[in-house]
Amino acid sequence: MATNHYFNHYGTNTPEQRLLENIIIESIKVYGIDLNYMPRTLVNEDKLFGDDRSSQFKDSRTVEMYIKNVDGFEGEGTFVSNFGLEVRDQITLTVAKRRWEELAFEGSGRDKEPKAGDLIYFPLTDGLFTVLGVTDTNTFFQTGALQTFDLTCELFTYGDEKIDTGIEEIDDIEREQSFVRTFELASSPAVSGTFQVGETVTGGTSGKTGEVAKWDSTTRYLYLINMTGVFTVGEILTGATSLATGTYETKQTTDEAAETLAQIEAGTTDTSTSNKQIETDADDVLDFSEGNPFSEGTNY
């Protein structure tokens, strides 16, 4: 029996295609969840490896997506590797093409589809997922057109990227997981004002800047992330928004330390990511004083 001749299976933007698209969009609105999509902005792309360790995420827009996984997260899950405990949960999300185009991300020079490397905030776990790949074609689909994108996503491992979306729940991830530098401000002259979380602090002499992750008025500790350089001891630090000022007296964090605000507040220290700690531990295993450890007793 032939297919229904009232439906055009090979046209472009036909009434039948638009009807099916409307039904799919409505279905996702009913069975899906609202997610925050954040496009990645490249700052200093490595042309050789195609990566950018200083990526920024400055925009976030809400769009409904359908979770295709029915039995929970997929992927490799949680396992112990050579680099410690890793979590590689994966999830597949479906978003309607027309709803994606309505977000108008393409206005900033982007194509009309999601991109690998973008982030999605998943409110059910209060975590971020990175887009690994986008499926915009399929062998089997109805009425001659594909109405959705399928996004394969993996749990995002934060690497000191800058996140400024204006949404507190998302921006807190940067403040809690970024590597911080802790500065003790002098008691005399006294600190004037109250530094605000998220504002930029500038050194009066060096001109270097940092972003406030936390200010403790009791200890006079100023926790900064996204540092652009090194402050000069004795210079006055000024907050751009609060106009608070204080004199930099002592740096509490060593250059080799790799601590996050979450670790500091929890009272834990991650020594596995500290180069200094790795060097110290390695000295107990290998003799690095030997100039040519692979020779047979000669210098050649």
Phi, psi and omega in degrees: 000135182289159177291164182297118184284354177280349179249130178271112185270355186228016180274187179232119179056047179278165177302322179295319179295318179294323177298312179297321179296318179297321179294319180295315179300317179295323179295319179294323178295330181277315188257352182267188177228158178278127180234154177260119180260130183235109178288146181273135175252120180282135180252313182217078186289136173276107185294334182285311183262352179068032182231166179214107182285348180251034181298155177235150176231099189250359184226146177213130179225142185272133177213146180278139178223154179256133178273118183276340179287128182257343183245028181093191182293149176250205181084196183280348178070211181261129180206164179259121180246188177295342183255013178104200181284126180235146178238116182236057176289140178237154180213147178247124183242146179243130178230140180290137182300316182294322178293325178295316180296330179292341176290338174062034173294334183293348178294343179260028178087010180267153175289169183275050176200157176298160183234145174298138183101342175290163182245152175230125177275123183256101188293336182294331178244002182052046181224174180248141174239140178258142181282120178272321181199158182235126177261109180247008175225156180206144182293322184242123174203167189261153172056029171073015180208151177254124188263358186224162167252141170253124183250118174271120188235151178232149180306129187278131174262112185292135182229042177073024175289155181270124180237111179224081183260347184086359177256117189301318182298328181276315182294334178297333180297320178295314183295325183280331188249354177286152173289129185250155170242131186254124181242131175265126180268150185292150178277338178220119000292152185292153177292133181254122178087186181233120179292140183256140178298131178096345180278163180267134177250133183239137176281130184293332181263311184281332184078003179284157185230164175204161180255133184287121173264329180194147175231123180250104183290337181289312180269350185062032178268128177248115182263122185238145174235171178054048179290141178259359181174204183246129176287158176262129180302131179095352180278161181269129177260132185235131177280134185291326183264310183281340185062018176292148181227150177198153182265124180291119184251311184215142173264123184273344183254129177285159182293336181274346185288148177228079183247146175252163179297323179298321179290320180296315181292331179273350180076024179247158180229130179264099183275346184288339180259007179265120180299322180296317180294320179297317179298317180297315180293323181293329179298336179280349183250316184243151177264102183274001178281342179287125183289324180225080187292347183262001180276174180252045177098004177243174179265011184242000000 
